[in-house]
Amino acid sequence: ASYLALPRSLLTSLGYRVDTVPDGLDAMRRIAANDIGLLVVALDLPGVDGAALASLADRPGFPVLVLAGDRDDPRLTTLQDFAVGDLEVMADPTDLEGIGRFVVERMPFPERRDA
C-alpha cells in the first residue's frame, strides 16, 4: 500500500530488511509464526483491525508501533491498558523521524534483525 512506501524507504535506508504484507490477515500469519522482530502497524487495515494485530503481537520485550492517526481512538485505550510488551502509539503516521527513532532504539543492529 502507498502509505507504507515512506516508512519502508526510511527503514531500508537505515539498513533494515523490511517486509510488508497486503492486509491484516497476512500480518496475523507472520505474527503467529513468530517471523518478525518488530511490528509497525496501522490502526486501520483491510481484513483485520490494527489494534487486534497489536494485541496478538503483544508479549514482553516485543516492540510494537501502532500508527493511529488519532490518539483518542477508543480501540487504543484497551490496547494500552492491557499491553505487556513494548507498545507505542504514534498519532502521526507520516512522522518518519519518530518511526525511525522507535525502530533504531529497539533494534540498533539492522544487519542482524528484521523490521
GINOR-V968954 format. One record per residue. N is the residue number from 1. NEAR is the number of other C-alpha atoms within 12 Angstrom. Layout:
((N:NEAR) (N:NEAR))
This chain:
((1:14) (2:11) (3:20) (4:26) (5:17) (6:20) (7:35) (8:29) (9:21) (10:25) (11:34) (12:23) (13:15) (14:25) (15:22) (16:27) (17:25) (18:28) (19:26) (20:28) (21:24) (22:21) (23:23) (24:27) (25:20) (26:20) (27:33) (28:30) (29:19) (30:23) (31:28) (32:18) (33:13) (34:18) (35:19) (36:28) (37:30) (38:42) (39:44) (40:44) (41:45) (42:39) (43:36) (44:25) (45:28) (46:19) (47:17) (48:23) (49:25) (50:34) (51:37) (52:29) (53:37) (54:44) (55:36) (56:31) (57:37) (58:29) (59:23) (60:14) (61:17) (62:29) (63:33) (64:42) (65:41) (66:41) (67:35) (68:31) (69:20) (70:19) (71:20) (72:15) (73:21) (74:14) (75:24) (76:33) (77:17) (78:15) (79:32) (80:26) (81:14) (82:19) (83:26) (84:20) (85:23) (86:28) (87:35) (88:34) (89:36) (90:30) (91:22) (92:20) (93:28) (94:22) (95:20) (96:25) (97:19) (98:24) (99:36) (100:31) (101:20) (102:29) (103:38) (104:26) (105:16) (106:25) (107:28) (108:21) (109:17) (110:23) (111:17) (112:13) (113:21) (114:29) (115:37))
